[in-house]
């Protein structure tokens, strides 16, 4: 994958049609490129992250119910 961003005076930037851009978009693109991950890997990580959050929510709900039942 070709890298589009670079640091200019310590700040992320990118060149497009001969113009240099130093805006929030370039910061986000720079951060993404720093991961070294492909878009497919990012999507897979998001799916895994969402699944883990659902499992944590389920576990917290189960623990809450157990605690409520024990206190009765």
Predicted model as a PDB file, atoms N, CA, C, CB and O in Angstrom, pLDDT in the B-factor column:
MODEL        1                                                                  
ATOM      1  N   UNK A   1       0.842  -1.168   0.000  1.00 59.00           N  
ATOM      2  CA  UNK A   1       0.000   0.000   0.000  1.00 59.00           C  
ATOM      3  C   UNK A   1       0.896   1.243   0.000  1.00 59.00           C  
ATOM      4  CB  UNK A   1      -0.963  -0.008   1.220  1.00 59.00           C  
ATOM      5  O   UNK A   1       1.837   1.345   0.787  1.00 59.00           O  
ATOM      6  N   UNK A   2       0.591   2.162  -0.878  1.00 69.00           N  
ATOM      7  CA  UNK A   2       1.382   3.389  -0.977  1.00 69.00           C  
ATOM      8  C   UNK A   2       1.020   4.342   0.154  1.00 69.00           C  
ATOM      9  CB  UNK A   2       1.162   4.072  -2.343  1.00 69.00           C  
ATOM     10  O   UNK A   2      -0.157   4.594   0.408  1.00 69.00           O  
ATOM     11  N   UNK A   3       2.018   4.860   0.820  1.00 74.00           N  
ATOM     12  CA  UNK A   3       1.809   5.817   1.910  1.00 74.00           C  
ATOM     13  C   UNK A   3       1.572   7.205   1.315  1.00 74.00           C  
ATOM     14  CB  UNK A   3       3.031   5.834   2.889  1.00 74.00           C  
ATOM     15  O   UNK A   3       2.304   7.639   0.425  1.00 74.00           O  
ATOM     16  N   UNK A   4       0.552   7.892   1.810  1.00 75.00           N  
ATOM     17  CA  UNK A   4       0.191   9.202   1.288  1.00 75.00           C  
ATOM     18  C   UNK A   4       0.603  10.341   2.210  1.00 75.00           C  
ATOM     19  CB  UNK A   4      -1.286   9.262   1.048  1.00 75.00           C  
ATOM     20  O   UNK A   4       0.704  11.487   1.770  1.00 75.00           O  
ATOM     21  N   UNK A   5       0.839  10.043   3.470  1.00 76.00           N  
ATOM     22  CA  UNK A   5       1.115  11.095   4.444  1.00 76.00           C  
ATOM     23  C   UNK A   5       2.588  11.144   4.811  1.00 76.00           C  
ATOM     24  CB  UNK A   5       0.278  10.888   5.695  1.00 76.00           C  
ATOM     25  O   UNK A   5       3.342  10.197   4.588  1.00 76.00           O  
ATOM     26  N   UNK A   6       2.974  12.280   5.381  1.00 78.00           N  
ATOM     27  CA  UNK A   6       4.342  12.473   5.862  1.00 78.00           C  
ATOM     28  C   UNK A   6       4.294  13.522   6.956  1.00 78.00           C  
ATOM     29  CB  UNK A   6       5.317  12.901   4.701  1.00 78.00           C  
ATOM     30  O   UNK A   6       3.280  14.199   7.131  1.00 78.00           O  
ATOM     31  N   UNK A   7       5.374  13.658   7.685  1.00 80.00           N  
ATOM     32  CA  UNK A   7       5.437  14.687   8.721  1.00 80.00           C  
ATOM     33  C   UNK A   7       6.098  15.936   8.159  1.00 80.00           C  
ATOM     34  CB  UNK A   7       6.208  14.176   9.964  1.00 80.00           C  
ATOM     35  O   UNK A   7       7.135  15.854   7.501  1.00 80.00           O  
ATOM     36  N   UNK A   8       5.499  17.085   8.417  1.00 82.00           N  
ATOM     37  CA  UNK A   8       6.048  18.366   8.022  1.00 82.00           C  
ATOM     38  C   UNK A   8       6.128  19.209   9.290  1.00 82.00           C  
ATOM     39  CB  UNK A   8       5.177  19.063   6.902  1.00 82.00           C  
ATOM     40  O   UNK A   8       5.106  19.625   9.836  1.00 82.00           O  
ATOM     41  N   UNK A   9       7.353  19.455   9.751  1.00 83.00           N  
ATOM     42  CA  UNK A   9       7.556  20.165  11.024  1.00 83.00           C  
ATOM     43  C   UNK A   9       6.830  19.470  12.169  1.00 83.00           C  
ATOM     44  CB  UNK A   9       7.074  21.617  10.910  1.00 83.00           C  
ATOM     45  O   UNK A   9       6.258  20.119  13.045  1.00 83.00           O  
ATOM     46  N   UNK A  10       6.864  18.132  12.148  1.00 78.00           N  
ATOM     47  CA  UNK A  10       6.268  17.345  13.219  1.00 78.00           C  
ATOM     48  C   UNK A  10       4.764  17.185  13.149  1.00 78.00           C  
ATOM     49  CB  UNK A  10       6.611  17.947  14.499  1.00 78.00           C  
ATOM     50  O   UNK A  10       4.165  16.598  14.050  1.00 78.00           O  
ATOM     51  N   UNK A  11       4.134  17.701  12.088  1.00 79.00           N  
ATOM     52  CA  UNK A  11       2.683  17.580  11.952  1.00 79.00           C  
ATOM     53  C   UNK A  11       2.335  16.792  10.701  1.00 79.00           C  
ATOM     54  CB  UNK A  11       2.022  18.968  11.911  1.00 79.00           C  
ATOM     55  O   UNK A  11       2.938  16.993   9.647  1.00 79.00           O  
ATOM     56  N   UNK A  12       1.349  15.885  10.816  1.00 76.00           N  
ATOM     57  CA  UNK A  12       0.949  15.101   9.646  1.00 76.00           C  
ATOM     58  C   UNK A  12       0.448  16.001   8.509  1.00 76.00           C  
ATOM     59  CB  UNK A  12      -0.141  14.092  10.035  1.00 76.00           C  
ATOM     60  O   UNK A  12      -0.244  16.993   8.736  1.00 76.00           O  
ATOM     61  N   UNK A  13       0.811  15.631   7.307  1.00 80.00           N  
ATOM     62  CA  UNK A  13       0.367  16.373   6.123  1.00 80.00           C  
ATOM     63  C   UNK A  13       0.289  15.406   4.947  1.00 80.00           C  
ATOM     64  CB  UNK A  13       1.332  17.568   5.803  1.00 80.00           C  
ATOM     65  O   UNK A  13       0.825  14.299   5.007  1.00 80.00           O  
ATOM     66  N   UNK A  14      -0.380  15.829   3.879  1.00 78.00           N  
ATOM     67  CA  UNK A  14      -0.351  15.068   2.642  1.00 78.00           C  
ATOM     68  C   UNK A  14      -0.447  16.025   1.463  1.00 78.00           C  
ATOM     69  CB  UNK A  14      -1.495  14.030   2.602  1.00 78.00           C  
ATOM     70  O   UNK A  14      -0.940  17.147   1.582  1.00 78.00           O  
ATOM     71  N   UNK A  15       0.034  15.551   0.334  1.00 78.00           N  
ATOM     72  CA  UNK A  15       0.072  16.352  -0.883  1.00 78.00           C  
ATOM     73  C   UNK A  15      -1.003  15.826  -1.839  1.00 78.00           C  
ATOM     74  CB  UNK A  15       1.495  16.308  -1.547  1.00 78.00           C  
ATOM     75  O   UNK A  15      -1.117  14.618  -2.051  1.00 78.00           O  
ATOM     76  N   UNK A  16      -1.783  16.736  -2.410  1.00 78.00           N  
ATOM     77  CA  UNK A  16      -2.796  16.363  -3.383  1.00 78.00           C  
ATOM     78  C   UNK A  16      -2.834  17.427  -4.460  1.00 78.00           C  
ATOM     79  CB  UNK A  16      -4.187  16.190  -2.717  1.00 78.00           C  
ATOM     80  O   UNK A  16      -3.026  18.609  -4.173  1.00 78.00           O  
ATOM     81  N   UNK A  17      -2.652  17.007  -5.692  1.00 81.00           N  
ATOM     82  CA  UNK A  17      -2.631  17.924  -6.837  1.00 81.00           C  
ATOM     83  C   UNK A  17      -1.686  19.097  -6.603  1.00 81.00           C  
ATOM     84  CB  UNK A  17      -4.037  18.444  -7.125  1.00 81.00           C  
ATOM     85  O   UNK A  17      -2.002  20.235  -6.949  1.00 81.00           O  
ATOM     86  N   UNK A  18      -0.543  18.817  -6.022  1.00 81.00           N  
ATOM     87  CA  UNK A  18       0.464  19.846  -5.808  1.00 81.00           C  
ATOM     88  C   UNK A  18       0.237  20.742  -4.622  1.00 81.00           C  
ATOM     89  CB  UNK A  18       0.559  20.670  -6.989  1.00 81.00           C  
ATOM     90  O   UNK A  18       1.042  21.637  -4.365  1.00 81.00           O  
ATOM     91  N   UNK A  19      -0.858  20.522  -3.876  1.00 78.00           N  
ATOM     92  CA  UNK A  19      -1.143  21.329  -2.694  1.00 78.00           C  
ATOM     93  C   UNK A  19      -0.933  20.491  -1.440  1.00 78.00           C  
ATOM     94  CB  UNK A  19      -2.585  21.886  -2.740  1.00 78.00           C  
ATOM     95  O   UNK A  19      -1.338  19.331  -1.371  1.00 78.00           O  
ATOM     96  N   UNK A  20      -0.291  21.104  -0.454  1.00 75.00           N  
ATOM     97  CA  UNK A  20      -0.074  20.414   0.816  1.00 75.00           C  
ATOM     98  C   UNK A  20      -1.224  20.717   1.763  1.00 75.00           C  
ATOM     99  CB  UNK A  20       1.276  20.828   1.449  1.00 75.00           C  
ATOM    100  O   UNK A  20      -1.622  21.870   1.926  1.00 75.00           O  
ATOM    101  N   UNK A  21      -1.751  19.671   2.386  1.00 70.00           N  
ATOM    102  CA  UNK A  21      -2.850  19.811   3.328  1.00 70.00           C  
ATOM    103  C   UNK A  21      -2.384  19.434   4.719  1.00 70.00           C  
ATOM    104  CB  UNK A  21      -4.045  18.947   2.907  1.00 70.00           C  
ATOM    105  O   UNK A  21      -1.798  18.370   4.918  1.00 70.00           O  
ATOM    106  N   UNK A  22      -2.644  20.301   5.676  1.00 69.00           N  
ATOM    107  CA  UNK A  22      -2.342  20.039   7.084  1.00 69.00           C  
ATOM    108  C   UNK A  22      -3.621  20.283   7.872  1.00 69.00           C  
ATOM    109  CB  UNK A  22      -1.158  20.947   7.609  1.00 69.00           C  
ATOM    110  O   UNK A  22      -3.760  21.291   8.565  1.00 69.00           O  
ATOM    111  N   UNK A  23      -4.539  19.356   7.755  1.00 63.00           N  
ATOM    112  CA  UNK A  23      -5.821  19.487   8.441  1.00 63.00           C  
ATOM    113  C   UNK A  23      -6.116  18.199   9.196  1.00 63.00           C  
ATOM    114  CB  UNK A  23      -6.962  19.812   7.436  1.00 63.00           C  
ATOM    115  O   UNK A  23      -5.352  17.238   9.116  1.00 63.00           O  
ATOM    116  N   UNK A  24      -7.212  18.181   9.919  1.00 66.00           N  
ATOM    117  CA  UNK A  24      -7.595  17.022  10.708  1.00 66.00           C  
ATOM    118  C   UNK A  24      -7.646  15.752   9.864  1.00 66.00           C  
ATOM    119  CB  UNK A  24      -8.938  17.263  11.362  1.00 66.00           C  
ATOM    120  O   UNK A  24      -7.280  14.683  10.352  1.00 66.00           O  
ATOM    121  N   UNK A  25      -8.085  15.841   8.625  1.00 65.00           N  
ATOM    122  CA  UNK A  25      -8.157  14.675   7.752  1.00 65.00           C  
ATOM    123  C   UNK A  25      -6.766  14.065   7.590  1.00 65.00           C  
ATOM    124  CB  UNK A  25      -8.750  15.058   6.374  1.00 65.00           C  
ATOM    125  O   UNK A  25      -6.616  12.844   7.620  1.00 65.00           O  
ATOM    126  N   UNK A  26      -5.764  14.901   7.422  1.00 66.00           N  
ATOM    127  CA  UNK A  26      -4.416  14.354   7.247  1.00 66.00           C  
ATOM    128  C   UNK A  26      -3.939  13.698   8.535  1.00 66.00           C  
ATOM    129  CB  UNK A  26      -3.430  15.459   6.816  1.00 66.00           C  
ATOM    130  O   UNK A  26      -3.205  12.712   8.482  1.00 66.00           O  
ATOM    131  N   UNK A  27      -4.340  14.221   9.694  1.00 71.00           N  
ATOM    132  CA  UNK A  27      -3.975  13.609  10.968  1.00 71.00           C  
ATOM    133  C   UNK A  27      -4.597  12.230  11.094  1.00 71.00           C  
ATOM    134  CB  UNK A  27      -4.409  14.496  12.138  1.00 71.00           C  
ATOM    135  O   UNK A  27      -3.951  11.284  11.545  1.00 71.00           O  
ATOM    136  N   UNK A  28      -5.845  12.126  10.697  1.00 74.00           N  
ATOM    137  CA  UNK A  28      -6.529  10.831  10.773  1.00 74.00           C  
ATOM    138  C   UNK A  28      -5.937   9.851   9.769  1.00 74.00           C  
ATOM    139  CB  UNK A  28      -8.037  10.998  10.521  1.00 74.00           C  
ATOM    140  O   UNK A  28      -5.750   8.678  10.093  1.00 74.00           O  
ATOM    141  N   UNK A  29      -5.638  10.310   8.559  1.00 77.00           N  
ATOM    142  CA  UNK A  29      -5.022   9.443   7.557  1.00 77.00           C  
ATOM    143  C   UNK A  29      -3.644   9.004   8.022  1.00 77.00           C  
ATOM    144  CB  UNK A  29      -4.925  10.159   6.199  1.00 77.00           C  
ATOM    145  O   UNK A  29      -3.273   7.841   7.863  1.00 77.00           O  
ATOM    146  N   UNK A  30      -2.893   9.919   8.588  1.00 77.00           N  
ATOM    147  CA  UNK A  30      -1.558   9.593   9.097  1.00 77.00           C  
ATOM    148  C   UNK A  30      -1.651   8.527  10.191  1.00 77.00           C  
ATOM    149  CB  UNK A  30      -0.858  10.863   9.642  1.00 77.00           C  
ATOM    150  O   UNK A  30      -0.895   7.556  10.181  1.00 77.00           O  
ATOM    151  N   UNK A  31      -2.582   8.711  11.134  1.00 80.00           N  
ATOM    152  CA  UNK A  31      -2.747   7.743  12.222  1.00 80.00           C  
ATOM    153  C   UNK A  31      -3.131   6.377  11.676  1.00 80.00           C  
ATOM    154  CB  UNK A  31      -3.808   8.229  13.220  1.00 80.00           C  
ATOM    155  O   UNK A  31      -2.629   5.355  12.144  1.00 80.00           O  
ATOM    156  N   UNK A  32      -4.023   6.354  10.683  1.00 83.00           N  
ATOM    157  CA  UNK A  32      -4.414   5.083  10.060  1.00 83.00           C  
ATOM    158  C   UNK A  32      -3.216   4.418   9.388  1.00 83.00           C  
ATOM    159  CB  UNK A  32      -5.540   5.308   9.032  1.00 83.00           C  
ATOM    160  O   UNK A  32      -2.985   3.223   9.573  1.00 83.00           O  
ATOM    161  N   UNK A  33      -2.462   5.178   8.615  1.00 84.00           N  
ATOM    162  CA  UNK A  33      -1.319   4.597   7.920  1.00 84.00           C  
ATOM    163  C   UNK A  33      -0.260   4.103   8.899  1.00 84.00           C  
ATOM    164  CB  UNK A  33      -0.711   5.616   6.966  1.00 84.00           C  
ATOM    165  O   UNK A  33       0.456   3.147   8.602  1.00 84.00           O  
ATOM    166  N   UNK A  34      -0.151   4.739  10.059  1.00 87.00           N  
ATOM    167  CA  UNK A  34       0.813   4.317  11.071  1.00 87.00           C  
ATOM    168  C   UNK A  34       0.482   2.932  11.624  1.00 87.00           C  
ATOM    169  CB  UNK A  34       0.859   5.332  12.205  1.00 87.00           C  
ATOM    170  O   UNK A  34       1.370   2.245  12.127  1.00 87.00           O  
ATOM    171  N   UNK A  35      -0.793   2.509  11.539  1.00 89.00           N  
ATOM    172  CA  UNK A  35      -1.163   1.189  12.054  1.00 89.00           C  
ATOM    173  C   UNK A  35      -0.549   0.082  11.213  1.00 89.00           C  
ATOM    174  CB  UNK A  35      -2.685   1.035  12.091  1.00 89.00           C  
ATOM    175  O   UNK A  35      -0.277  -1.006  11.720  1.00 89.00           O  
ATOM    176  N   UNK A  36      -0.329   0.351   9.932  1.00 90.00           N  
ATOM    177  CA  UNK A  36       0.189  -0.678   9.038  1.00 90.00           C  
ATOM    178  C   UNK A  36      -0.856  -1.720   8.669  1.00 90.00           C  
ATOM    179  CB  UNK A  36       1.370  -1.355   9.672  1.00 90.00           C  
ATOM    180  O   UNK A  36      -0.527  -2.741   8.064  1.00 90.00           O  
ATOM    181  N   UNK A  37      -2.118  -1.471   9.029  1.00 91.00           N  
ATOM    182  CA  UNK A  37      -3.189  -2.423   8.759  1.00 91.00           C  
ATOM    183  C   UNK A  37      -3.908  -2.071   7.463  1.00 91.00           C  
ATOM    184  CB  UNK A  37      -4.184  -2.458   9.926  1.00 91.00           C  
ATOM    185  O   UNK A  37      -3.987  -0.908   7.066  1.00 91.00           O  
ATOM    186  N   UNK A  38      -4.432  -3.116   6.812  1.00 90.00           N  
ATOM    187  CA  UNK A  38      -5.227  -2.917   5.604  1.00 90.00           C  
ATOM    188  C   UNK A  38      -6.655  -2.582   6.005  1.00 90.00           C  
ATOM    189  CB  UNK A  38      -5.188  -4.177   4.691  1.00 90.00           C  
ATOM    190  O   UNK A  38      -7.042  -2.815   7.150  1.00 90.00           O  
ATOM    191  N   UNK A  39      -7.449  -2.036   5.081  1.00 87.00           N  
ATOM    192  CA  UNK A  39      -8.862  -1.775   5.403  1.00 87.00           C  
ATOM    193  C   UNK A  39      -9.592  -3.046   5.854  1.00 87.00           C  
ATOM    194  CB  UNK A  39      -9.577  -1.173   4.183  1.00 87.00           C  
ATOM    195  O   UNK A  39     -10.439  -2.989   6.745  1.00 87.00           O  
ATOM    196  N   UNK A  40      -9.268  -4.185   5.247  1.00 93.00           N  
ATOM    197  CA  UNK A  40      -9.905  -5.446   5.622  1.00 93.00           C  
ATOM    198  C   UNK A  40      -9.560  -5.834   7.060  1.00 93.00           C  
ATOM    199  CB  UNK A  40      -9.481  -6.562   4.660  1.00 93.00           C  
ATOM    200  O   UNK A  40     -10.413  -6.328   7.797  1.00 93.00           O  
ATOM    201  N   UNK A  41      -8.304  -5.608   7.454  1.00 94.00           N  
ATOM    202  CA  UNK A  41      -7.892  -5.916   8.828  1.00 94.00           C  
ATOM    203  C   UNK A  41      -8.585  -5.000   9.829  1.00 94.00           C  
ATOM    204  CB  UNK A  41      -6.370  -5.790   8.971  1.00 94.00           C  
ATOM    205  O   UNK A  41      -8.952  -5.432  10.921  1.00 94.00           O  
ATOM    206  N   UNK A  42      -8.765  -3.737   9.457  1.00 91.00           N  
ATOM    207  CA  UNK A  42      -9.468  -2.787  10.323  1.00 91.00           C  
ATOM    208  C   UNK A  42     -10.918  -3.237  10.508  1.00 91.00           C  
ATOM    209  CB  UNK A  42      -9.414  -1.348   9.727  1.00 91.00           C  
ATOM    210  O   UNK A  42     -11.435  -3.219  11.625  1.00 91.00           O  
ATOM    211  N   UNK A  43     -11.581  -3.645   9.408  1.00 93.00           N  
ATOM    212  CA  UNK A  43     -12.969  -4.110   9.489  1.00 93.00           C  
ATOM    213  C   UNK A  43     -13.071  -5.345  10.381  1.00 93.00           C  
ATOM    214  CB  UNK A  43     -13.518  -4.423   8.081  1.00 93.00           C  
ATOM    215  O   UNK A  43     -13.999  -5.447  11.184  1.00 93.00           O  
ATOM    216  N   UNK A  44     -12.133  -6.283  10.254  1.00 97.00           N  
ATOM    217  CA  UNK A  44     -12.142  -7.498  11.076  1.00 97.00           C  
ATOM    218  C   UNK A  44     -11.951  -7.145  12.550  1.00 97.00           C  
ATOM    219  CB  UNK A  44     -11.038  -8.478  10.614  1.00 97.00           C  
ATOM    220  O   UNK A  44     -12.603  -7.726  13.417  1.00 97.00           O  
ATOM    221  N   UNK A  45     -11.069  -6.203  12.832  1.00 96.00           N  
ATOM    222  CA  UNK A  45     -10.862  -5.772  14.218  1.00 96.00           C  
ATOM    223  C   UNK A  45     -12.123  -5.123  14.794  1.00 96.00           C  
ATOM    224  CB  UNK A  45      -9.683  -4.790  14.299  1.00 96.00           C  
ATOM    225  O   UNK A  45     -12.452  -5.326  15.963  1.00 96.00           O  
ATOM    226  N   UNK A  46     -12.824  -4.344  13.970  1.00 95.00           N  
ATOM    227  CA  UNK A  46     -14.056  -3.704  14.430  1.00 95.00           C  
ATOM    228  C   UNK A  46     -15.099  -4.758  14.750  1.00 95.00           C  
ATOM    229  CB  UNK A  46     -14.593  -2.720  13.373  1.00 95.00           C  
ATOM    230  O   UNK A  46     -15.790  -4.650  15.763  1.00 95.00           O  
ATOM    231  N   UNK A  47     -15.230  -5.772  13.911  1.00 97.00           N  
ATOM    232  CA  UNK A  47     -16.182  -6.854  14.159  1.00 97.00           C  
ATOM    233  C   UNK A  47     -15.834  -7.569  15.465  1.00 97.00           C  
ATOM    234  CB  UNK A  47     -16.190  -7.858  12.977  1.00 97.00           C  
ATOM    235  O   UNK A  47     -16.714  -7.829  16.286  1.00 97.00           O  
ATOM    236  N   UNK A  48     -14.554  -7.884  15.658  1.00 97.00           N  
ATOM    237  CA  UNK A  48     -14.110  -8.531  16.897  1.00 97.00           C  
ATOM    238  C   UNK A  48     -14.388  -7.650  18.102  1.00 97.00           C  
ATOM    239  CB  UNK A  48     -12.616  -8.862  16.827  1.00 97.00           C  
ATOM    240  O   UNK A  48     -14.853  -8.136  19.133  1.00 97.00           O  
ATOM    241  N   UNK A  49     -14.108  -6.357  17.981  1.00 96.00           N  
ATOM    242  CA  UNK A  49     -14.331  -5.418  19.076  1.00 96.00           C  
ATOM    243  C   UNK A  49     -15.809  -5.343  19.437  1.00 96.00           C  
ATOM    244  CB  UNK A  49     -13.808  -4.029  18.704  1.00 96.00           C  
ATOM    245  O   UNK A  49     -16.162  -5.363  20.617  1.00 96.00           O  
ATOM    246  N   UNK A  50     -16.669  -5.256  18.436  1.00 97.00           N  
ATOM    247  CA  UNK A  50     -18.112  -5.205  18.686  1.00 97.00           C  
ATOM    248  C   UNK A  50     -18.581  -6.482  19.382  1.00 97.00           C  
ATOM    249  CB  UNK A  50     -18.886  -5.001  17.364  1.00 97.00           C  
ATOM    250  O   UNK A  50     -19.386  -6.422  20.311  1.00 97.00           O  
ATOM    251  N   UNK A  51     -18.084  -7.632  18.938  1.00 97.00           N  
ATOM    252  CA  UNK A  51     -18.448  -8.921  19.542  1.00 97.00           C  
ATOM    253  C   UNK A  51     -18.007  -8.968  21.009  1.00 97.00           C  
ATOM    254  CB  UNK A  51     -17.808 -10.094  18.751  1.00 97.00           C  
ATOM    255  O   UNK A  51     -18.769  -9.404  21.873  1.00 97.00           O  
ATOM    256  N   UNK A  52     -16.793  -8.526  21.287  1.00 97.00           N  
ATOM    257  CA  UNK A  52     -16.297  -8.516  22.663  1.00 97.00           C  
ATOM    258  C   UNK A  52     -17.134  -7.605  23.560  1.00 97.00           C  
ATOM    259  CB  UNK A  52     -14.837  -8.072  22.693  1.00 97.00           C  
ATOM    260  O   UNK A  52     -17.411  -7.948  24.709  1.00 97.00           O  
ATOM    261  N   UNK A  53     -17.535  -6.451  23.039  1.00 97.00           N  
ATOM    262  CA  UNK A  53     -18.368  -5.540  23.821  1.00 97.00           C  
ATOM    263  C   UNK A  53     -19.726  -6.169  24.124  1.00 97.00           C  
ATOM    264  CB  UNK A  53     -18.553  -4.211  23.076  1.00 97.00           C  
ATOM    265  O   UNK A  53     -20.252  -5.998  25.224  1.00 97.00           O  
ATOM    266  N   UNK A  54     -20.303  -6.895  23.159  1.00 97.00           N  
ATOM    267  CA  UNK A  54     -21.578  -7.574  23.412  1.00 97.00           C  
ATOM    268  C   UNK A  54     -21.408  -8.640  24.492  1.00 97.00           C  
ATOM    269  CB  UNK A  54     -22.123  -8.209  22.113  1.00 97.00           C  
ATOM    270  O   UNK A  54     -22.253  -8.764  25.378  1.00 97.00           O  
ATOM    271  N   UNK A  55     -20.314  -9.415  24.423  1.00 97.00           N  
ATOM    272  CA  UNK A  55     -20.064 -10.444  25.427  1.00 97.00           C  
ATOM    273  C   UNK A  55     -19.873  -9.844  26.818  1.00 97.00           C  
ATOM    274  CB  UNK A  55     -18.840 -11.263  25.043  1.00 97.00           C  
ATOM    275  O   UNK A  55     -20.378 -10.382  27.803  1.00 97.00           O  
ATOM    276  N   UNK A  56     -19.155  -8.748  26.898  1.00 97.00           N  
ATOM    277  CA  UNK A  56     -18.958  -8.061  28.187  1.00 97.00           C  
ATOM    278  C   UNK A  56     -20.298  -7.591  28.732  1.00 97.00           C  
ATOM    279  CB  UNK A  56     -17.987  -6.857  28.034  1.00 97.00           C  
ATOM    280  O   UNK A  56     -20.571  -7.751  29.922  1.00 97.00           O  
ATOM    281  N   UNK A  57     -21.131  -7.017  27.885  1.00 97.00           N  
ATOM    282  CA  UNK A  57     -22.456  -6.568  28.319  1.00 97.00           C  
ATOM    283  C   UNK A  57     -23.275  -7.738  28.861  1.00 97.00           C  
ATOM    284  CB  UNK A  57     -23.204  -5.890  27.156  1.00 97.00           C  
ATOM    285  O   UNK A  57     -23.931  -7.613  29.895  1.00 97.00           O  
ATOM    286  N   UNK A  58     -23.238  -8.880  28.158  1.00 97.00           N  
ATOM    287  CA  UNK A  58     -23.972 -10.064  28.603  1.00 97.00           C  
ATOM    288  C   UNK A  58     -23.453 -10.543  29.958  1.00 97.00           C  
ATOM    289  CB  UNK A  58     -23.858 -11.192  27.561  1.00 97.00           C  
ATOM    290  O   UNK A  58     -24.246 -10.864  30.843  1.00 97.00           O  
ATOM    291  N   UNK A  59     -22.148 -10.593  30.125  1.00 97.00           N  
ATOM    292  CA  UNK A  59     -21.560 -11.028  31.394  1.00 97.00           C  
ATOM    293  C   UNK A  59     -21.932 -10.084  32.530  1.00 97.00           C  
ATOM    294  CB  UNK A  59     -20.038 -11.121  31.270  1.00 97.00           C  
ATOM    295  O   UNK A  59     -22.255 -10.531  33.631  1.00 97.00           O  
ATOM    296  N   UNK A  60     -21.888  -8.796  32.269  1.00 96.00           N  
ATOM    297  CA  UNK A  60     -22.262  -7.820  33.305  1.00 96.00           C  
ATOM    298  C   UNK A  60     -23.727  -7.977  33.696  1.00 96.00           C  
ATOM    299  CB  UNK A  60     -21.999  -6.383  32.815  1.00 96.00           C  
ATOM    300  O   UNK A  60     -24.071  -7.883  34.874  1.00 96.00           O  
ATOM    301  N   UNK A  61     -24.584  -8.213  32.715  1.00 96.00           N  
ATOM    302  CA  UNK A  61     -26.010  -8.421  33.004  1.00 96.00           C  
ATOM    303  C   UNK A  61     -26.211  -9.687  33.823  1.00 96.00           C  
ATOM    304  CB  UNK A  61     -26.825  -8.502  31.697  1.00 96.00           C  
ATOM    305  O   UNK A  61     -26.985  -9.687  34.780  1.00 96.00           O  
ATOM    306  N   UNK A  62     -25.527 -10.761  33.462  1.00 94.00           N  
ATOM    307  CA  UNK A  62     -25.630 -12.019  34.211  1.00 94.00           C  
ATOM    308  C   UNK A  62     -25.150 -11.836  35.649  1.00 94.00           C  
ATOM    309  CB  UNK A  62     -24.815 -13.129  33.518  1.00 94.00           C  
ATOM    310  O   UNK A  62     -25.792 -12.328  36.577  1.00 94.00           O  
ATOM    311  N   UNK A  63     -24.036 -11.140  35.846  1.00 94.00           N  
ATOM    312  CA  UNK A  63     -23.529 -10.891  37.197  1.00 94.00           C  
ATOM    313  C   UNK A  63     -24.500 -10.048  38.014  1.00 94.00           C  
ATOM    314  CB  UNK A  63     -22.171 -10.198  37.133  1.00 94.00           C  
ATOM    315  O   UNK A  63     -24.723 -10.305  39.198  1.00 94.00           O  
ATOM    316  N   UNK A  64     -25.071  -9.042  37.368  1.00 93.00           N  
ATOM    317  CA  UNK A  64     -26.041  -8.182  38.045  1.00 93.00           C  
ATOM    318  C   UNK A  64     -27.246  -9.005  38.507  1.00 93.00           C  
ATOM    319  CB  UNK A  64     -26.498  -7.035  37.111  1.00 93.00           C  
ATOM    320  O   UNK A  64     -27.715  -8.842  39.633  1.00 93.00           O  
ATOM    321  N   UNK A  65     -27.749  -9.892  37.634  1.00 92.00           N  
ATOM    322  CA  UNK A  65     -28.886 -10.749  37.993  1.00 92.00           C  
ATOM    323  C   UNK A  65     -28.523 -11.694  39.121  1.00 92.00           C  
ATOM    324  CB  UNK A  65     -29.363 -11.548  36.779  1.00 92.00           C  
ATOM    325  O   UNK A  65     -29.325 -11.905  40.030  1.00 92.00           O  
ATOM    326  N   UNK A  66     -27.326 -12.269  39.080  1.00 91.00           N  
ATOM    327  CA  UNK A  66     -26.875 -13.163  40.151  1.00 91.00           C  
ATOM    328  C   UNK A  66     -26.823 -12.416  41.483  1.00 91.00           C  
ATOM    329  CB  UNK A  66     -25.487 -13.757  39.816  1.00 91.00           C  
ATOM    330  O   UNK A  66     -27.276 -12.932  42.504  1.00 91.00           O  
ATOM    331  N   UNK A  67     -26.280 -11.224  41.473  1.00 90.00           N  
ATOM    332  CA  UNK A  67     -26.185 -10.421  42.696  1.00 90.00           C  
ATOM    333  C   UNK A  67     -27.567 -10.060  43.235  1.00 90.00           C  
ATOM    334  CB  UNK A  67     -25.379  -9.145  42.432  1.00 90.00           C  
ATOM    335  O   UNK A  67     -27.783 -10.055  44.447  1.00 90.00           O  
ATOM    336  N   UNK A  68     -28.496  -9.761  42.337  1.00 88.00           N  
ATOM    337  CA  UNK A  68     -29.853  -9.436  42.753  1.00 88.00           C  
ATOM    338  C   UNK A  68     -30.524 -10.658  43.372  1.00 88.00           C  
ATOM    339  CB  UNK A  68     -30.675  -8.918  41.561  1.00 88.00           C  
ATOM    340  O   UNK A  68     -31.218 -10.533  44.381  1.00 88.00           O  
ATOM    341  N   UNK A  69     -30.329 -11.833  42.785  1.00 87.00           N  
ATOM    342  CA  UNK A  69     -30.922 -13.057  43.306  1.00 87.00           C  
ATOM    343  C   UNK A  69     -30.330 -13.444  44.653  1.00 87.00           C  
ATOM    344  CB  UNK A  69     -30.737 -14.189  42.316  1.00 87.00           C  
ATOM    345  O   UNK A  69     -31.040 -13.956  45.518  1.00 87.00           O  
ATOM    346  N   UNK A  70     -29.046 -13.206  44.838  1.00 85.00           N  
ATOM    347  CA  UNK A  70     -28.387 -13.538  46.102  1.00 85.00           C  
ATOM    348  C   UNK A  70     -28.841 -12.629  47.234  1.00 85.00           C  
ATOM    349  CB  UNK A  70     -26.878 -13.448  45.947  1.00 85.00           C  
ATOM    350  O   UNK A  70     -28.873 -13.038  48.394  1.00 85.00           O  
ATOM    351  N   UNK A  71     -29.188 -11.408  46.895  1.00 79.00           N  
ATOM    352  CA  UNK A  71     -29.596 -10.466  47.935  1.00 79.00           C  
ATOM    353  C   UNK A  71     -31.055 -10.654  48.347  1.00 79.00           C  
ATOM    354  CB  UNK A  71     -29.379  -9.041  47.457  1.00 79.00           C  
ATOM    355  O   UNK A  71     -31.503 -10.055  49.324  1.00 79.00           O  
ATOM    356  N   UNK A  72     -31.793 -11.475  47.614  1.00 72.00           N  
ATOM    357  CA  UNK A  72     -33.224 -11.684  47.962  1.00 72.00           C  
ATOM    358  C   UNK A  72     -33.362 -12.673  49.065  1.00 72.00           C  
ATOM    359  CB  UNK A  72     -34.029 -12.160  46.755  1.00 72.00           C  
ATOM    360  O   UNK A  72     -34.478 -12.974  49.489  1.00 72.00           O  
TER     361      UNK A  72                                                      
ENDMDL                                                                          
END                                                                             
